[in-house]
Amino acid sequence: MIHKPSAEGAAELKWLRSSYSSSGDGNDCVEVATTPATVHVRDSKNPPGPLLGFAPATWDAFLAYAAEN
């Protein structure tokens, strides 16, 4: 299981927004922050809200799959 950072910990992460998250209506924003052990994903419209956490290998597999499809 991946540990969810505290609100303070999440605020300290460097969040990057996906280049695919700008459809013009502002309703599909995804941000990602990485640490050596975890790739964190959140909805940029709700920064204090829930985070998803993935092992880096799992995230890499997802990106490879998404690039193919």
Phi and psi restraints in degrees (range 20) as a CNS / XPLOR table:
assign (resid 1 and name C) (resid 2 and name N)
       (resid 2 and name CA) (resid 2 and name C) 1.0 -99.1 20.0 2
assign (resid 2 and name N) (resid 2 and name CA)
       (resid 2 and name C) (resid 3 and name N) 1.0 133.1 20.0 2
assign (resid 2 and name C) (resid 3 and name N)
       (resid 3 and name CA) (resid 3 and name C) 1.0 -74.5 20.0 2
assign (resid 3 and name N) (resid 3 and name CA)
       (resid 3 and name C) (resid 4 and name N) 1.0 131.6 20.0 2
assign (resid 3 and name C) (resid 4 and name N)
       (resid 4 and name CA) (resid 4 and name C) 1.0 -81.9 20.0 2
assign (resid 4 and name N) (resid 4 and name CA)
       (resid 4 and name C) (resid 5 and name N) 1.0 127.3 20.0 2
assign (resid 4 and name C) (resid 5 and name N)
       (resid 5 and name CA) (resid 5 and name C) 1.0 -67.9 20.0 2
assign (resid 5 and name N) (resid 5 and name CA)
       (resid 5 and name C) (resid 6 and name N) 1.0 154.8 20.0 2
assign (resid 5 and name C) (resid 6 and name N)
       (resid 6 and name CA) (resid 6 and name C) 1.0 -67.2 20.0 2
assign (resid 6 and name N) (resid 6 and name CA)
       (resid 6 and name C) (resid 7 and name N) 1.0 169.3 20.0 2
assign (resid 6 and name C) (resid 7 and name N)
       (resid 7 and name CA) (resid 7 and name C) 1.0 -56.2 20.0 2
assign (resid 7 and name N) (resid 7 and name CA)
       (resid 7 and name C) (resid 8 and name N) 1.0 -39.3 20.0 2
assign (resid 7 and name C) (resid 8 and name N)
       (resid 8 and name CA) (resid 8 and name C) 1.0 -66.5 20.0 2
assign (resid 8 and name N) (resid 8 and name CA)
       (resid 8 and name C) (resid 9 and name N) 1.0 -41.4 20.0 2
assign (resid 8 and name C) (resid 9 and name N)
       (resid 9 and name CA) (resid 9 and name C) 1.0 -64.2 20.0 2
assign (resid 9 and name N) (resid 9 and name CA)
       (resid 9 and name C) (resid 10 and name N) 1.0 -41.1 20.0 2
assign (resid 9 and name C) (resid 10 and name N)
       (resid 10 and name CA) (resid 10 and name C) 1.0 -65.7 20.0 2
assign (resid 10 and name N) (resid 10 and name CA)
       (resid 10 and name C) (resid 11 and name N) 1.0 -36.4 20.0 2
assign (resid 10 and name C) (resid 11 and name N)
       (resid 11 and name CA) (resid 11 and name C) 1.0 -66.9 20.0 2
assign (resid 11 and name N) (resid 11 and name CA)
       (resid 11 and name C) (resid 12 and name N) 1.0 -27.7 20.0 2
assign (resid 11 and name C) (resid 12 and name N)
       (resid 12 and name CA) (resid 12 and name C) 1.0 -80.9 20.0 2
assign (resid 12 and name N) (resid 12 and name CA)
       (resid 12 and name C) (resid 13 and name N) 1.0 -14.2 20.0 2
assign (resid 12 and name C) (resid 13 and name N)
       (resid 13 and name CA) (resid 13 and name C) 1.0 -71.0 20.0 2
assign (resid 13 and name N) (resid 13 and name CA)
       (resid 13 and name C) (resid 14 and name N) 1.0 151.4 20.0 2
assign (resid 13 and name C) (resid 14 and name N)
       (resid 14 and name CA) (resid 14 and name C) 1.0 -93.0 20.0 2
assign (resid 14 and name N) (resid 14 and name CA)
       (resid 14 and name C) (resid 15 and name N) 1.0 107.1 20.0 2
assign (resid 14 and name C) (resid 15 and name N)
       (resid 15 and name CA) (resid 15 and name C) 1.0 -90.3 20.0 2
assign (resid 15 and name N) (resid 15 and name CA)
       (resid 15 and name C) (resid 16 and name N) 1.0 135.1 20.0 2
assign (resid 15 and name C) (resid 16 and name N)
       (resid 16 and name CA) (resid 16 and name C) 1.0 -120.1 20.0 2
assign (resid 16 and name N) (resid 16 and name CA)
       (resid 16 and name C) (resid 17 and name N) 1.0 135.1 20.0 2
assign (resid 16 and name C) (resid 17 and name N)
       (resid 17 and name CA) (resid 17 and name C) 1.0 -92.0 20.0 2
assign (resid 17 and name N) (resid 17 and name CA)
       (resid 17 and name C) (resid 18 and name N) 1.0 138.6 20.0 2
assign (resid 17 and name C) (resid 18 and name N)
       (resid 18 and name CA) (resid 18 and name C) 1.0 -62.2 20.0 2
assign (resid 18 and name N) (resid 18 and name CA)
       (resid 18 and name C) (resid 19 and name N) 1.0 138.2 20.0 2
assign (resid 18 and name C) (resid 19 and name N)
       (resid 19 and name CA) (resid 19 and name C) 1.0 -68.0 20.0 2
assign (resid 19 and name N) (resid 19 and name CA)
       (resid 19 and name C) (resid 20 and name N) 1.0 -15.4 20.0 2
assign (resid 19 and name C) (resid 20 and name N)
       (resid 20 and name CA) (resid 20 and name C) 1.0 -90.5 20.0 2
assign (resid 20 and name N) (resid 20 and name CA)
       (resid 20 and name C) (resid 21 and name N) 1.0 5.7 20.0 2
assign (resid 20 and name C) (resid 21 and name N)
       (resid 21 and name CA) (resid 21 and name C) 1.0 -98.4 20.0 2
assign (resid 21 and name N) (resid 21 and name CA)
       (resid 21 and name C) (resid 22 and name N) 1.0 26.0 20.0 2
assign (resid 21 and name C) (resid 22 and name N)
       (resid 22 and name CA) (resid 22 and name C) 1.0 -128.7 20.0 2
assign (resid 22 and name N) (resid 22 and name CA)
       (resid 22 and name C) (resid 23 and name N) 1.0 70.1 20.0 2
assign (resid 22 and name C) (resid 23 and name N)
       (resid 23 and name CA) (resid 23 and name C) 1.0 -78.8 20.0 2
assign (resid 23 and name N) (resid 23 and name CA)
       (resid 23 and name C) (resid 24 and name N) 1.0 -5.5 20.0 2
assign (resid 23 and name C) (resid 24 and name N)
       (resid 24 and name CA) (resid 24 and name C) 1.0 103.9 20.0 2
assign (resid 24 and name N) (resid 24 and name CA)
       (resid 24 and name C) (resid 25 and name N) 1.0 -25.6 20.0 2
assign (resid 24 and name C) (resid 25 and name N)
       (resid 25 and name CA) (resid 25 and name C) 1.0 -94.4 20.0 2
assign (resid 25 and name N) (resid 25 and name CA)
       (resid 25 and name C) (resid 26 and name N) 1.0 -7.3 20.0 2
assign (resid 25 and name C) (resid 26 and name N)
       (resid 26 and name CA) (resid 26 and name C) 1.0 72.6 20.0 2
assign (resid 26 and name N) (resid 26 and name CA)
       (resid 26 and name C) (resid 27 and name N) 1.0 13.2 20.0 2
assign (resid 26 and name C) (resid 27 and name N)
       (resid 27 and name CA) (resid 27 and name C) 1.0 -104.2 20.0 2
assign (resid 27 and name N) (resid 27 and name CA)
       (resid 27 and name C) (resid 28 and name N) 1.0 5.2 20.0 2
assign (resid 27 and name C) (resid 28 and name N)
       (resid 28 and name CA) (resid 28 and name C) 1.0 -135.1 20.0 2
assign (resid 28 and name N) (resid 28 and name CA)
       (resid 28 and name C) (resid 29 and name N) 1.0 59.2 20.0 2
assign (resid 28 and name C) (resid 29 and name N)
       (resid 29 and name CA) (resid 29 and name C) 1.0 -101.0 20.0 2
assign (resid 29 and name N) (resid 29 and name CA)
       (resid 29 and name C) (resid 30 and name N) 1.0 124.1 20.0 2
assign (resid 29 and name C) (resid 30 and name N)
       (resid 30 and name CA) (resid 30 and name C) 1.0 -119.4 20.0 2
assign (resid 30 and name N) (resid 30 and name CA)
       (resid 30 and name C) (resid 31 and name N) 1.0 135.6 20.0 2
assign (resid 30 and name C) (resid 31 and name N)
       (resid 31 and name CA) (resid 31 and name C) 1.0 -123.3 20.0 2
assign (resid 31 and name N) (resid 31 and name CA)
       (resid 31 and name C) (resid 32 and name N) 1.0 148.1 20.0 2
assign (resid 31 and name C) (resid 32 and name N)
       (resid 32 and name CA) (resid 32 and name C) 1.0 -130.0 20.0 2
assign (resid 32 and name N) (resid 32 and name CA)
       (resid 32 and name C) (resid 33 and name N) 1.0 139.5 20.0 2
assign (resid 32 and name C) (resid 33 and name N)
       (resid 33 and name CA) (resid 33 and name C) 1.0 -133.5 20.0 2
assign (resid 33 and name N) (resid 33 and name CA)
       (resid 33 and name C) (resid 34 and name N) 1.0 138.3 20.0 2
assign (resid 33 and name C) (resid 34 and name N)
       (resid 34 and name CA) (resid 34 and name C) 1.0 -116.5 20.0 2
assign (resid 34 and name N) (resid 34 and name CA)
       (resid 34 and name C) (resid 35 and name N) 1.0 147.9 20.0 2
assign (resid 34 and name C) (resid 35 and name N)
       (resid 35 and name CA) (resid 35 and name C) 1.0 -129.3 20.0 2
assign (resid 35 and name N) (resid 35 and name CA)
       (resid 35 and name C) (resid 36 and name N) 1.0 170.3 20.0 2
assign (resid 35 and name C) (resid 36 and name N)
       (resid 36 and name CA) (resid 36 and name C) 1.0 -58.2 20.0 2
assign (resid 36 and name N) (resid 36 and name CA)
       (resid 36 and name C) (resid 37 and name N) 1.0 -29.4 20.0 2
assign (resid 36 and name C) (resid 37 and name N)
       (resid 37 and name CA) (resid 37 and name C) 1.0 -104.2 20.0 2
assign (resid 37 and name N) (resid 37 and name CA)
       (resid 37 and name C) (resid 38 and name N) 1.0 -15.6 20.0 2
assign (resid 37 and name C) (resid 38 and name N)
       (resid 38 and name CA) (resid 38 and name C) 1.0 -146.8 20.0 2
assign (resid 38 and name N) (resid 38 and name CA)
       (resid 38 and name C) (resid 39 and name N) 1.0 142.8 20.0 2
assign (resid 38 and name C) (resid 39 and name N)
       (resid 39 and name CA) (resid 39 and name C) 1.0 -106.5 20.0 2
assign (resid 39 and name N) (resid 39 and name CA)
       (resid 39 and name C) (resid 40 and name N) 1.0 118.3 20.0 2
assign (resid 39 and name C) (resid 40 and name N)
       (resid 40 and name CA) (resid 40 and name C) 1.0 -98.7 20.0 2
assign (resid 40 and name N) (resid 40 and name CA)
       (resid 40 and name C) (resid 41 and name N) 1.0 140.7 20.0 2
assign (resid 40 and name C) (resid 41 and name N)
       (resid 41 and name CA) (resid 41 and name C) 1.0 -130.3 20.0 2
assign (resid 41 and name N) (resid 41 and name CA)
       (resid 41 and name C) (resid 42 and name N) 1.0 137.2 20.0 2
assign (resid 41 and name C) (resid 42 and name N)
       (resid 42 and name CA) (resid 42 and name C) 1.0 -145.5 20.0 2
assign (resid 42 and name N) (resid 42 and name CA)
       (resid 42 and name C) (resid 43 and name N) 1.0 165.8 20.0 2
assign (resid 42 and name C) (resid 43 and name N)
       (resid 43 and name CA) (resid 43 and name C) 1.0 -86.6 20.0 2
assign (resid 43 and name N) (resid 43 and name CA)
       (resid 43 and name C) (resid 44 and name N) 1.0 120.4 20.0 2
assign (resid 43 and name C) (resid 44 and name N)
       (resid 44 and name CA) (resid 44 and name C) 1.0 -66.9 20.0 2
assign (resid 44 and name N) (resid 44 and name CA)
       (resid 44 and name C) (resid 45 and name N) 1.0 -18.1 20.0 2
assign (resid 44 and name C) (resid 45 and name N)
       (resid 45 and name CA) (resid 45 and name C) 1.0 -78.8 20.0 2
assign (resid 45 and name N) (resid 45 and name CA)
       (resid 45 and name C) (resid 46 and name N) 1.0 -10.4 20.0 2
assign (resid 45 and name C) (resid 46 and name N)
       (resid 46 and name CA) (resid 46 and name C) 1.0 -139.0 20.0 2
assign (resid 46 and name N) (resid 46 and name CA)
       (resid 46 and name C) (resid 47 and name N) 1.0 65.0 20.0 2
assign (resid 46 and name C) (resid 47 and name N)
       (resid 47 and name CA) (resid 47 and name C) 1.0 -54.4 20.0 2
assign (resid 47 and name N) (resid 47 and name CA)
       (resid 47 and name C) (resid 48 and name N) 1.0 -37.9 20.0 2
assign (resid 47 and name C) (resid 48 and name N)
       (resid 48 and name CA) (resid 48 and name C) 1.0 -80.8 20.0 2
assign (resid 48 and name N) (resid 48 and name CA)
       (resid 48 and name C) (resid 49 and name N) 1.0 -3.0 20.0 2
assign (resid 48 and name C) (resid 49 and name N)
       (resid 49 and name CA) (resid 49 and name C) 1.0 -73.6 20.0 2
assign (resid 49 and name N) (resid 49 and name CA)
       (resid 49 and name C) (resid 50 and name N) 1.0 -167.7 20.0 2
assign (resid 49 and name C) (resid 50 and name N)
       (resid 50 and name CA) (resid 50 and name C) 1.0 -66.3 20.0 2
assign (resid 50 and name N) (resid 50 and name CA)
       (resid 50 and name C) (resid 51 and name N) 1.0 152.2 20.0 2
assign (resid 50 and name C) (resid 51 and name N)
       (resid 51 and name CA) (resid 51 and name C) 1.0 -117.7 20.0 2
assign (resid 51 and name N) (resid 51 and name CA)
       (resid 51 and name C) (resid 52 and name N) 1.0 147.9 20.0 2
assign (resid 51 and name C) (resid 52 and name N)
       (resid 52 and name CA) (resid 52 and name C) 1.0 -100.9 20.0 2
assign (resid 52 and name N) (resid 52 and name CA)
       (resid 52 and name C) (resid 53 and name N) 1.0 141.3 20.0 2
assign (resid 52 and name C) (resid 53 and name N)
       (resid 53 and name CA) (resid 53 and name C) 1.0 -125.1 20.0 2
assign (resid 53 and name N) (resid 53 and name CA)
       (resid 53 and name C) (resid 54 and name N) 1.0 133.4 20.0 2
assign (resid 53 and name C) (resid 54 and name N)
       (resid 54 and name CA) (resid 54 and name C) 1.0 -128.6 20.0 2
assign (resid 54 and name N) (resid 54 and name CA)
       (resid 54 and name C) (resid 55 and name N) 1.0 146.8 20.0 2
assign (resid 54 and name C) (resid 55 and name N)
       (resid 55 and name CA) (resid 55 and name C) 1.0 -66.8 20.0 2
assign (resid 55 and name N) (resid 55 and name CA)
       (resid 55 and name C) (resid 56 and name N) 1.0 144.5 20.0 2
assign (resid 55 and name C) (resid 56 and name N)
       (resid 56 and name CA) (resid 56 and name C) 1.0 -53.9 20.0 2
assign (resid 56 and name N) (resid 56 and name CA)
       (resid 56 and name C) (resid 57 and name N) 1.0 -38.7 20.0 2
assign (resid 56 and name C) (resid 57 and name N)
       (resid 57 and name CA) (resid 57 and name C) 1.0 -65.4 20.0 2
assign (resid 57 and name N) (resid 57 and name CA)
       (resid 57 and name C) (resid 58 and name N) 1.0 -37.1 20.0 2
assign (resid 57 and name C) (resid 58 and name N)
       (resid 58 and name CA) (resid 58 and name C) 1.0 -66.4 20.0 2
assign (resid 58 and name N) (resid 58 and name CA)
       (resid 58 and name C) (resid 59 and name N) 1.0 -43.2 20.0 2
assign (resid 58 and name C) (resid 59 and name N)
       (resid 59 and name CA) (resid 59 and name C) 1.0 -63.3 20.0 2
assign (resid 59 and name N) (resid 59 and name CA)
       (resid 59 and name C) (resid 60 and name N) 1.0 -43.0 20.0 2
assign (resid 59 and name C) (resid 60 and name N)
       (resid 60 and name CA) (resid 60 and name C) 1.0 -60.4 20.0 2
assign (resid 60 and name N) (resid 60 and name CA)
       (resid 60 and name C) (resid 61 and name N) 1.0 -40.9 20.0 2
assign (resid 60 and name C) (resid 61 and name N)
       (resid 61 and name CA) (resid 61 and name C) 1.0 -64.8 20.0 2
assign (resid 61 and name N) (resid 61 and name CA)
       (resid 61 and name C) (resid 62 and name N) 1.0 -40.6 20.0 2
assign (resid 61 and name C) (resid 62 and name N)
       (resid 62 and name CA) (resid 62 and name C) 1.0 -61.2 20.0 2
assign (resid 62 and name N) (resid 62 and name CA)
       (resid 62 and name C) (resid 63 and name N) 1.0 -47.3 20.0 2
assign (resid 62 and name C) (resid 63 and name N)
       (resid 63 and name CA) (resid 63 and name C) 1.0 -61.1 20.0 2
assign (resid 63 and name N) (resid 63 and name CA)
       (resid 63 and name C) (resid 64 and name N) 1.0 -41.0 20.0 2
assign (resid 63 and name C) (resid 64 and name N)
       (resid 64 and name CA) (resid 64 and name C) 1.0 -62.9 20.0 2
assign (resid 64 and name N) (resid 64 and name CA)
       (resid 64 and name C) (resid 65 and name N) 1.0 -43.2 20.0 2
assign (resid 64 and name C) (resid 65 and name N)
       (resid 65 and name CA) (resid 65 and name C) 1.0 -63.0 20.0 2
assign (resid 65 and name N) (resid 65 and name CA)
       (resid 65 and name C) (resid 66 and name N) 1.0 -46.4 20.0 2
assign (resid 65 and name C) (resid 66 and name N)
       (resid 66 and name CA) (resid 66 and name C) 1.0 -63.9 20.0 2
assign (resid 66 and name N) (resid 66 and name CA)
       (resid 66 and name C) (resid 67 and name N) 1.0 -36.3 20.0 2
assign (resid 66 and name C) (resid 67 and name N)
       (resid 67 and name CA) (resid 67 and name C) 1.0 -66.4 20.0 2
assign (resid 67 and name N) (resid 67 and name CA)
       (resid 67 and name C) (resid 68 and name N) 1.0 -30.1 20.0 2
assign (resid 67 and name C) (resid 68 and name N)
       (resid 68 and name CA) (resid 68 and name C) 1.0 -80.8 20.0 2
assign (resid 68 and name N) (resid 68 and name CA)
       (resid 68 and name C) (resid 69 and name N) 1.0 -22.0 20.0 2
